[in-house]
Amino acid sequence: MDHDRVNAWVAAYERAWREDDAGAVPRLFTEDARYSRSPYDHALVGHAEIADFWTADAGATFSMTAEPVAVEGRHAVVRVAVRYTAPRDQEYKDLWVLELADDGRVSDFEEWPFWPGRPYSANDVGTEGPDAGPTP
C-alpha cells in the first residue's frame, strides 16, 4: 500500500459519504470489515451495520480535508478535519487508523475523534464517575 492508494480510498470514502451512497460500502470495505467510531466504542461489523451508520448522517452538509500521515504495509493513519454546516455548525479533528486488504478495501477502520472543548488527557477528565482520570 502507498500514499496514492490511500488517498484514492479516502477520496472514494468522502465522495460516498457526501453523496449518502450506502451502496459504496462494499466497494470500500471488506464483507467482514470492522468500523470503530472511537477506540472504546463497540465496532460495527459488516456492510449492513456500516451502511446503517452512514445513512443516519444522510443530508448533512460538511467539508472535509484528509491527509495520510503514515503508510506502512497494509496499515495507514489519516489526519482528517471535518466541519458540518447543516443541520448544525460543528467541527472536529480525527485520526483514522486503517487496515487495508490486498484488494485495497478496508478491513479495519478505527476513528480517534477529537472534539473542541472536550478533555483530551487523563488529567482533564475529572476524578469522579466512569470517565474519571488520575489526579495530578
N, C-alpha and C positions, 0 to 999 in steps of 0.2 A: 504494500500500500504506500502511496506517496501523497504529497500535499495536493497535487492536481486532482487525484481521485477523491480525496476527502472533500475538497472544495466543490467538486461536481455533486457529490452526495448531499452536502449541505445546501447547495443551490436547489436541488430537486426537492429536498425536505421543505425548504422555505416556500417554494412555489406551491407545493401540495398543501401546506398549512394555510397559506394566503388564500388559496382557491377553495378551501374547505373540501379537498379532494381525498376523502377516506379511501377511495379506490386505489390511491397511490401507495397505500400501506404495504401491500405485497411486493411492490417494486422496490421499496426502501428497506424493508425488514424481513428477516427470515421468518418462516412459519412459527417457530418456537421462540421468537425474539422476546427478550425481557426489556421492559421500559420502566425505569425507576424515575419518578418525578422529583425525588430527592434521595440522598443516600440512606435515609432512615425510613422512607416510605415503602409500603408494600408494592412490589413490582407488578406491573401489568404484563400479562404473558399472552403472546399470540396476536395474530392480526385483528381479531374481533375486539379484544379489550383495548388495543391501541387505537383502532378506528373509533370506538365509542368515546374514548378520551378526546380525540381530535374534534369530533363533531360537537362536543359540549362547548367548544370555543367558537363555533360557527358564527360568522357575521362580524367578528371582531376586526377592527381596523388597527393595524400596527406597522411599525417599521422595525427592521432588524438588521444588525450588522454581525458578521461572524468571521472569525479568522482562526484557522488551525494553528495552534502554538506548539504542538508536538505530534509527530507521527513516527511510530516505531513498530515495524512489523504489521500486525493486524490491529494495533491499537492507535487511537488518536485522541487528543484533547483539543477542544474547540472553545475559544472565548467568544461569548455571544452577548450582545446588548439588545434588549427588546423594549420598545416603547409603544404602549397601546394608547390610542386616542379615542376609541369608541369600543365599547359602550361607556368607558370611563378612562380618564387620564391616569396612566400608571406606567411605571418603568421598573426594570430590574436588570441585573447583570447575571450571567450564567456561565458555568463551565459544563461542557458536555464531555463525558468520558465514553468513548465509543469502542466497541469491539466489532470488527468487520469480518464477515465470512469471505471465503475465496471468491465468491461471485460479486463482491462489492456491496452487498446488502449488510445492514447492521444486525448483529445477533444479540448485542447487549448495549443498551443506551441508559446512561446514568447521568441525571442532572444534578448540579450543585448550584441552586439558585441563591442569589444574594439580593435582598430587598432593602431599599433605603429605609433607614431608621430602625432596622431590626438588629438584634445583637449578632455579632459575628465572632465573639471569642467567649470562652467559658467564663471569664471574669465578668462579662457583661450581662449574663442571663439571670443573675439573682441567686438567692440562697434557699429559696423555698419552692416547693411544688415539683412537678415532673420535669421541668426544664432547669432545675437548679444546677448551678455550676459551682466550682470551687470559689472560696472567698480568698481575697488577697492576703 
